[in-house]
Amino acid sequence: MTGPEKHCRGSSARLDLPGPRRRSALFAGGALLAAWLLPAQAGAEPITIGLLAPLSGPGAQIGESAQVGVEYATKVINEAGGIGGREIRLVIGDYQANPTVGVSEARRLIDREQVDLVIGPTYSQVTLAVMPLLIDADIASINVSGTDLLTPEEAPYSFSMLVNSKVQAELMARDAKERLKASSVAILSDSGAQAKTAVVEIRTAVESSGMTVTGTQEYQYGASDMTPQLLDLRRGNPDALILFASTGDDTGHVLKGLREIGWKIGVSGSYGVALAGPGIAIAGKEAYENVAGINYRSWTSCGNGSTDPKMAAFIEGVREFRPAAAARLPFNYVSLWYDGVFLLRQAVEANEGSTDGATLAKWIEQNSGSFDGINPGLSASADTHFLIGAANLAMVHPAETGEGGVQKRVDCE
């Protein structure tokens, strides 16, 4: 079934709040329940969106970015009349960066909350674990995961706002060869599912570029001491280090470790390396002197961070919506979650209110390029459900950040 008939719903209480004031969080099954109940069509049944994010545990800052982005998008859409005249009811599941908890929370959102659409998860291992549940329930979703295992066959109704492992690997290998003039590299990665596939892709990209790999090491996601791995990699005497990190915190601990053991080596890094705020707090800005990371091209410049009016309005809106969070969260990452809600909205409205997973997936495959969000130029197809391609990306200097988090591109030099 599609649209309002897709799930059989129980009754749900409504509470009207003035303006953008947030409804009190209700704890249900260990997770948060939040709703923005703003004017929409009288009597129309809400569209329920489930957010799967790590709001506690080692990925709490990532989870907070997700929550702010999705809640802000929900507020904006509901104030404009909802999705096809139906307000959004937002239900949040905290999976604590744990695949087992992720499966439990996904079941709760599907079975108890009767969600129509899902945003998340972010960690690839959690996304892979919950995907069979979303497929069985015929639910379309936008995740922020990057493992190459998320093919259209394995995730037919799901699309990712994160760049995949293969594209990141090619960009990092090129940066190591061109910017750092490396003929050999060492590879350091976290222990996540995306990182495991990324290491294979990095090796391929490095060898295809005529360079050699002198060593590979892995650290536990969320670790604070990478000294043993760094000492082992240093023994191979590489010209450059390729770092595949998922978070700014992990990047900070790696760069702090390099400084502590006195290893001065250039670093080519992943998207997580460009999330520099937490890393600078851990290692200091000077630790990023010879480091590059990957960012979405719309969040880069050759100047001091000038932004177009649409992006400037987004930044201002987030700051008004959550001032304290806006002071510490990366706007580029928040925007991925924000855009995810708007992409699903556009797909539902283009299909006369249907929330059928197969219907929305086909539309996104054929029409994602027309999406004009904070991050334009999406490029999903029947062959790939990754919405972000190489044309959307650029290598940046993570510590050279201007207004709104816009970073200076490496190719400006």
PEPESUL-V280582 format. One record per residue. RES is the residue in one small letter. SS is DSSP state (A for helix, B for strand, O for the rest). PHI is phi in degrees with one decimal (none if undefined). D_CENTER is the distance of its C-alpha to the mean C-alpha in Angstrom with 2 decimals. Layout:
RES:SS:PHI:D_CENTER
RES:SS:PHI:D_CENTER
This chain:
m:O:none:29.96
t:O:-126.4:27.84
g:A:57.2:27.11
p:A:-61.9:28.67
e:A:-86.5:30.63
k:O:-61.6:27.72
h:O:-123.5:27.95
c:O:-89.4:31.01
r:O:-98.8:30.10
g:O:-87.2:31.97
s:O:-73.2:32.83
s:O:-134.0:30.44
a:O:-72.1:31.67
r:O:-117.9:30.92
l:O:-138.3:30.96
d:O:-86.9:31.19
l:O:-120.4:30.00
p:O:-73.3:31.00
g:O:55.1:28.59
p:O:-90.8:25.00
r:O:-63.0:25.99
r:O:-78.1:23.71
r:O:-70.4:25.27
s:O:-58.7:25.98
a:O:-73.4:23.61
l:B:-109.4:25.43
f:B:-86.5:24.99
a:B:-135.2:25.15
g:O:61.4:25.04
g:O:83.0:23.39
a:B:-127.7:20.44
l:B:-95.4:20.14
l:B:-119.4:21.44
a:O:-133.9:20.94
a:O:-146.2:22.22
w:O:-104.7:22.76
l:O:-107.2:26.13
l:O:-117.9:27.11
p:O:-55.4:29.63
a:O:-148.1:29.20
q:O:-63.9:31.83
a:O:-61.5:34.42
g:O:81.8:34.51
a:O:-75.4:31.48
e:O:-70.7:29.45
p:O:-62.5:25.91
i:B:-93.6:22.87
t:B:-96.1:21.01
i:B:-110.5:17.22
g:B:-99.7:15.79
l:B:-107.8:12.61
l:B:-105.2:11.80
a:B:-147.4:10.22
p:O:-86.2:11.76
l:O:-88.0:13.97
s:O:-141.0:16.48
g:O:87.7:17.02
p:O:-67.2:15.47
g:O:-107.6:11.86
a:A:-62.4:13.18
q:A:-69.4:11.76
i:A:-61.1:8.10
g:A:-62.8:9.71
e:A:-64.7:11.61
s:A:-59.9:8.98
a:A:-62.6:7.78
q:A:-63.7:11.54
v:A:-64.0:12.60
g:A:-62.1:10.55
v:A:-73.6:11.75
e:A:-67.7:15.13
y:A:-67.1:15.74
a:A:-60.9:15.14
t:A:-62.2:17.42
k:A:-61.5:19.95
v:A:-62.0:20.14
i:A:-67.0:20.53
n:A:-64.8:23.05
e:A:-67.5:25.04
a:O:-93.0:25.34
g:O:110.3:26.74
g:O:83.7:23.89
i:B:-99.5:22.98
g:O:57.7:26.32
g:O:86.5:28.13
r:B:-108.5:26.47
e:O:-68.0:24.64
i:B:-91.3:21.33
r:B:-105.4:21.75
l:B:-102.9:18.59
v:B:-121.2:18.63
i:B:-114.5:16.28
g:B:-116.1:16.18
d:B:-93.5:15.51
y:O:-96.8:15.08
q:O:56.6:15.60
a:O:59.1:13.56
n:O:-128.8:16.47
p:A:-58.8:16.71
t:A:-65.5:20.12
v:A:-65.7:19.11
g:A:-60.0:16.22
v:A:-64.0:18.95
s:A:-61.6:21.21
e:A:-69.1:18.87
a:A:-62.8:18.04
r:A:-61.2:21.83
r:A:-63.7:22.48
l:A:-63.0:20.24
i:A:-75.8:21.83
d:A:-81.9:25.39
r:A:-90.5:26.03
e:O:-87.7:23.82
q:O:54.3:24.16
v:O:-65.9:20.76
d:O:-91.2:20.78
l:B:-140.9:17.07
v:B:-134.3:13.89
i:B:-113.5:10.33
g:O:106.3:8.25
p:O:-77.5:8.47
t:O:-108.1:5.73
y:O:-68.7:8.57
s:A:-59.1:10.28
q:A:-65.5:13.63
v:A:-75.4:13.01
t:A:-59.8:11.73
l:A:-63.1:14.83
a:A:-70.1:17.00
v:A:-91.1:16.42
m:A:-58.2:16.42
p:A:-58.4:20.26
l:A:-67.8:20.55
l:A:-67.4:18.54
i:A:-65.6:20.64
d:A:-60.2:23.82
a:O:-88.9:23.15
d:O:59.3:22.45
i:B:-108.2:19.23
a:B:-77.7:16.80
s:B:-148.0:13.10
i:B:-117.6:9.75
n:B:-102.8:7.19
v:O:-128.7:3.69
s:O:-126.4:6.23
g:O:-124.7:8.45
t:O:-67.2:11.93
d:O:-69.1:14.68
l:O:-71.7:16.22
l:O:-83.6:14.21
t:O:-85.0:17.03
p:O:-58.6:18.47
e:O:-73.4:21.17
e:O:-84.4:19.17
a:O:-137.0:16.66
p:O:-65.7:18.90
y:O:-111.3:17.44
s:B:-121.2:13.68
f:B:-130.5:11.45
s:B:-110.8:8.05
m:O:-88.4:6.21
l:O:-104.7:5.28
v:O:-68.4:8.70
n:O:-82.7:10.85
s:A:-63.3:13.08
k:A:-63.5:16.16
v:A:-64.8:15.19
q:A:-62.2:13.89
a:A:-59.5:17.10
e:A:-65.8:19.28
l:A:-67.6:18.07
m:A:-67.8:18.58
a:A:-63.4:21.92
r:A:-63.4:23.11
d:A:-63.4:22.35
a:A:-61.2:24.23
k:A:-75.9:27.14
e:A:-84.8:27.43
r:O:-80.5:26.48
l:O:-95.7:27.57
k:O:53.7:30.38
a:O:-85.4:29.66
s:O:-110.5:31.69
s:B:-145.5:30.22
v:B:-138.3:26.92
a:B:-108.3:25.81
i:B:-119.4:22.45
l:B:-127.1:20.68
s:B:-142.8:17.59
d:O:-81.0:16.24
s:O:-100.5:17.27
g:O:-72.7:14.17
a:A:-63.1:14.46
q:A:-64.2:12.21
a:A:-62.9:14.29
k:A:-64.1:17.45
t:A:-72.9:17.02
a:A:-64.4:15.93
v:A:-61.0:19.22
v:A:-62.4:21.23
e:A:-67.8:19.74
i:A:-64.3:20.29
r:A:-57.1:23.86
t:A:-62.7:24.50
a:A:-65.7:23.25
v:A:-63.2:25.23
e:A:-67.1:28.35
s:A:-67.1:28.16
s:O:-86.0:28.20
g:O:85.5:31.40
m:O:-97.1:30.06
t:B:-120.3:30.51
v:B:-101.2:28.45
t:B:-91.0:30.44
g:B:177.8:28.44
t:B:-134.7:25.27
q:B:-137.7:24.14
e:B:-131.0:21.48
y:O:-120.5:20.77
q:O:-69.6:19.68
y:O:-52.9:16.18
g:O:85.8:16.93
a:O:-69.9:20.33
s:O:-112.5:22.11
d:O:-129.6:24.79
m:O:-107.0:24.22
t:A:-56.1:27.83
p:A:-58.7:29.18
q:A:-66.1:26.56
l:A:-66.7:27.03
l:A:-63.2:30.82
d:A:-64.4:30.83
l:A:-67.0:28.85
r:A:-63.2:31.13
r:O:-62.5:34.14
g:O:-80.4:33.15
n:O:52.4:33.55
p:O:-76.1:30.64
d:O:-81.1:30.35
a:B:-151.1:26.58
l:B:-116.1:23.73
i:B:-98.4:20.52
l:B:-112.5:17.86
f:B:-105.8:14.76
a:O:-115.6:13.01
s:O:-91.5:9.66
t:O:-136.7:10.41
g:A:-67.2:12.81
d:A:-62.7:15.24
d:A:-60.7:15.80
t:A:-58.9:16.28
g:A:-58.8:18.75
h:A:-68.4:20.68
v:A:-64.4:21.01
l:A:-66.7:22.31
k:A:-64.2:24.55
g:A:-64.0:25.89
l:A:-59.5:26.72
r:A:-66.7:28.66
e:A:-67.4:30.46
i:O:-93.4:31.77
g:O:72.8:32.66
w:O:-98.5:30.74
k:O:-94.2:30.17
i:O:-140.6:28.01
g:B:-70.6:25.64
v:B:-122.3:21.98
s:B:-106.4:19.69
g:B:-122.1:16.12
s:O:-83.2:12.63
y:A:-59.8:9.51
g:A:-61.0:9.56
v:A:-69.2:13.14
a:A:-76.2:12.58
l:O:-81.9:11.13
a:A:-82.9:14.86
g:A:-52.2:15.85
p:A:-63.4:16.05
g:A:-66.0:17.41
i:A:-64.3:20.08
a:A:-63.4:21.11
i:A:-87.0:21.71
a:A:-106.8:23.22
g:O:91.7:24.33
k:A:-62.9:23.70
e:A:-64.9:26.39
a:A:-68.4:24.49
y:A:-94.3:22.21
e:O:-57.5:25.35
n:O:-121.9:24.93
v:B:-122.8:21.19
a:B:-127.1:18.85
g:B:-135.0:15.10
i:B:-103.1:12.91
n:B:-133.9:11.58
y:B:-71.1:11.30
r:A:-56.8:15.04
s:A:-65.6:15.21
w:A:-104.5:14.29
t:B:-129.0:17.12
s:B:-161.0:20.89
c:O:-102.2:24.16
g:O:-107.6:25.45
n:O:-108.9:24.57
g:O:93.7:21.40
s:O:-63.9:22.95
t:O:-126.2:20.80
d:O:-76.9:21.80
p:A:-57.8:23.00
k:A:-64.3:20.11
m:A:-68.4:17.57
a:A:-61.5:20.24
a:A:-65.6:20.73
f:A:-62.2:17.08
i:A:-60.3:17.26
e:A:-62.3:20.66
g:A:-64.1:19.66
v:A:-64.4:16.95
r:A:-64.0:19.59
e:A:-71.9:22.16
f:A:-71.4:20.11
r:O:-138.5:19.04
p:A:-56.5:20.98
a:A:-65.4:20.59
a:A:-66.5:16.81
a:A:-62.4:16.58
a:O:-73.8:18.77
r:O:-125.8:16.42
l:O:-90.6:12.74
p:O:-77.4:11.00
f:A:-61.0:11.39
n:A:-62.5:9.30
y:A:-74.5:6.02
v:A:-57.7:7.96
s:A:-65.6:8.88
l:A:-64.3:5.98
w:A:-71.2:6.85
y:A:-60.8:10.34
d:A:-63.0:10.68
g:A:-58.3:9.77
v:A:-65.7:12.77
f:A:-67.6:14.91
l:A:-65.9:14.51
l:A:-64.4:15.70
r:A:-59.3:18.36
q:A:-62.2:19.61
a:A:-65.9:19.89
v:A:-64.3:21.78
e:A:-66.9:24.08
a:A:-71.4:24.85
n:O:-115.4:26.02
e:O:54.5:28.33
g:O:89.1:26.26
s:O:-68.2:25.58
t:O:-114.4:22.61
d:B:-62.0:23.73
g:A:-58.5:20.96
a:A:-64.8:22.90
t:A:-64.3:23.91
l:A:-68.2:20.50
a:A:-62.9:19.14
k:A:-62.6:22.16
w:A:-64.9:21.77
i:A:-65.4:18.16
e:A:-57.4:19.38
q:A:-91.5:22.24
n:A:-129.6:20.98
s:A:-60.5:17.33
g:A:-64.3:18.93
s:A:-88.3:20.65
f:O:-69.8:17.63
d:O:-113.7:18.14
g:O:-101.5:15.14
i:O:-65.0:13.78
n:O:-115.3:12.28
p:O:-78.7:15.31
g:O:79.2:16.49
l:O:-67.3:14.38
s:O:-146.2:16.23
a:O:-72.8:15.94
s:O:-157.6:19.33
a:O:-67.4:21.35
d:O:-94.1:20.76
t:O:-145.9:16.98
h:O:-104.5:14.24
f:B:-86.2:11.65
l:O:-79.7:11.52
i:O:-110.0:11.00
g:O:-112.2:14.12
a:A:-59.2:15.96
a:A:-65.7:17.53
n:A:-87.1:14.38
l:B:-121.7:14.00
a:B:-154.8:16.30
m:B:-80.6:17.23
v:B:-133.4:17.63
h:B:-90.2:19.54
p:B:-58.0:17.02
a:B:-83.4:19.88
e:B:-95.7:21.26
t:B:-117.4:19.30
g:O:-105.0:20.93
e:A:-56.3:20.74
g:A:73.9:17.42
g:A:89.6:15.65
v:O:-70.8:16.75
q:B:-111.3:17.51
k:B:-77.2:20.53
r:B:-75.0:20.30
v:A:-65.4:22.21
d:A:-76.2:24.14
c:A:-76.2:25.71
e:O:-82.9:28.16
